[in-house]
Amino acid sequence: MRVYLDNNATTIVDPEVEKLMNPFFCQMYGNPNSLHQFGSETHPALSVAMDRLYDGINAKDSDDVIVTSCATESNNWVLQGIYFDKIKNADKNHIITSSVEHPSIIATCRFLETLGVRVTYLPVNHEGVININDLKEAIDEETALVSIMWANNETGMIFPIEEIGQVCKEKGVLFHSDGVQAIGKIAVDVQKAGVDFMSFSAHKFHGPKGVGGLYIKDSIALTSLLHGGEHMGGRRSGTLNVAGIVAMGKAMELAVKYQEYEYKEVTRLRNKLEDALLEIPDVFVVGNKKDRVPNTILASIKGVEGEGMLWDLNQYGIAASTGSACASEDLESNPVMEAIGAEADLAHTALRLSLSRFTTEEEIDYTILHIKQAIKRLRAISSTFSYTPKNHKSGL
Ligand SMILES: Cc1ncc(COP(=O)(O)O)c(C=O)c1O
């Protein structure tokens, strides 16, 4: 059996999405900017896709959504655009973000720091969420942008986006949210949230890789990252990825359609898996169920190295993740676990399990069985885990 529980890394393309995008590779492959029929025959599908994108996030119109190549580009664009518009050419010099953002935000902020920008990285509590008062205190007259994610990729914890939007509005500061891990999992309404910019990526909600987007409220002026053409109303150059845009539009439509199902059914399966894990002694899960996206569990299993667990589960066809740092060869602890204050040995035991609407009950039952067996095997050979009378009795 093959079980895919790494949906926060990427998702399967929905068959309906695949079917819709296929003709744009070998039949309707024209460049939309060309004046002949090969170009113009792509226009209706592109227009439907753009409408689906703005409907899906409740933007005002399709001009407010710019298609990019991925959310990494969207995040870079906002931060670097703000640098040119508000920092280099104006009197602001401060960006606020959180300490648990995706590397595409953190690394770009570090880069801007080398150019002299002041960046505040807000701390998070033990559940991995910022405190709204810390944000209020951090904003000053030099603040050009607040960039806080909608939901965290590792913990799945949802940030208080509407409250953050309100604070930014009151203080007259622009607000960007990285919405990558929210779309398809919870309702994303850019107007209600009060965001000025929001990044997203198709491959996280059952669309293909290599296509993403940036919502820009009321088409606010933002210096382009890519220059060289008049694509996307002159805002983002590069020949349009027609198949990708058509696919992302459909994936967005399906994300909205299945959202209620996601909430109920994916939450039910996630809770079944989580409750089974929590029955095992010395297993912890980060964050509470209520404020978390329905599909994510970030567990810490005492005495079990995350990488050992991944290797063991992989033998049984189960795909999971340990989180960014542990997934590399760098043996530093998981930065998000560190940010929430987990002790160093626990930060090495992170196991992220992320479901999708394609996950089945049979797969969850199979995973529970194999995780229990893996914990037994790995704790038996662990140099850091010692059995107490309680956990010895459970055999785990
Ligand atoms: C929260 C978050 N932001 C941004 C990204 C980057 O997305 P992309 O793969 O489209 O560049 C990811 C991908 O893991 C993510 O989880």
The ligand as a Gaussian input file, in Angstrom:
#p B3LYP/6-31G(d) Opt

LIG

0 1
 C        3.772000      28.611000       3.706000
 C        4.476000      28.445000       2.400000
 N        4.831000      29.521000       1.693000
 C        5.458000      29.441000       0.521000
 C        5.772000      28.222000      -0.021000
 C        6.480000      28.176000      -1.341000
 O        5.592000      27.742000      -2.339000
 P        6.107000      27.381000      -3.810000
 O        6.470000      25.943000      -3.784000
 O        4.922000      27.643000      -4.693000
 O        7.230000      28.273000      -4.110000
 C        5.437000      27.051000       0.669000
 C        5.827000      25.730000       0.156000
 O        6.113000      24.813000       0.900000
 C        4.762000      27.172000       1.908000
 O        4.399000      26.096000       2.606000

